[in-house]
C-alpha cells in the first residue's frame, strides 16, 4: 500500500458512500450555492455563540452524510475530523453529541483531505467498514481567534482571505459503486519564513506544490493523469505563486485543469473577499458538494484534491514565529473508464 516515500495506494478502493454539506448565508450567495445540501439564512444558526453555531453546522453535515449513506451512527466505526478552533473543540464537542468512536486531527485548512486520507486508509486496510471524515470552519470564530472580533470592523489588505462558514462530511465505505478514494499523499511541513497572517496564500503555495510533486513522483505519473487538480485555499495570490512554482519545478500543470477551491466558492465581483476564501470548510464543501457532483455527472473521471493548511496559532504569531505549512493530496476516481 505504501508507494514511494510518502504516498498510499488504496488497492481495495474505498468508496464514497455519501456526503453532507452545510453552509452559511454568505456562501449561499456564491456561484456554487446549488451544490450544497443545506444553506442557512442566519450565520448564528439560532445559537447564542459563534462556536455553538459552528458545532451545529458540523453536526448537521455529519448526520446528513450518514443518512444519505443509508446508515445509522452506530454503524460508523470511526469518526475522523478537525477544525480551526483551539483544541479542535468544535469537532470534539460534535463527537460528544454524535457518540461515535472519534479520532481528532488538526491540519488547519488541510484537515478535509487529512481526515479523508486517514478514513480511506482505515477502510482499505479492513480496520473499519465505515468511517466518517469531516472538516468545518466559521468566519466569525476564525476571526475571533486568529485576527480580531468581527465587531471591530478591522480593515484587511488585498492578500487576506475570507474564512468559509460551513461543514463538509463524507462517509467512506468498504463497498459501493464509487466514487472511489484511490490514492493519497501525506504532505510534509514547508516553511518559507513568511510571518504575515494576512497572506496565507503565499505561505501555503510552496507546500501545495511540494505535495503535488511528491504525488506525481511516488506514483510515476504526470498531471495529465487527472482531469482536474485542485488546491484547497491558496486563492488568487497563492494560486499565481503555485503556477510560477510549477513552471520553475518543470511540472507540466498545463496538461490538466488546475483550479483552487478558494477562488471558486465566492463571486469576486459581488462579494468582498479580498484574495478569496480559506478555512477548513473551503475545500471540504467545494469537494464534497461541487466537485463530486461534477464527477457524478460524468464531467470528471479522476481528480486530485490538495488541501492546504497554515499551521500557525495566535501565540506563535505573537511570538514572531514564521508560518509552517502543509498540504495533503487525495485522488478520487469515478470508476467509469
PyMOL commands that set and color helices and strands:
alter all, ss='L'
color gray80, all
select helices_A, chain A and resi 27-29+33-35+50-68+73-75+86-98+108-124+139-146+150-152+200-219+223-225+235-248+253-255+261-263+280-296+314-318
alter helices_A, ss='H'
color red, helices_A
select strands_A, chain A and resi 2-3+7-23+38-39+78-82+102-104+130-137+162-163+166-173+180-185+228-231+257-260+277-278+302-310+325-333
alter strands_A, ss='S'
color yellow, strands_A
deselect
rebuild
show_as cartoon
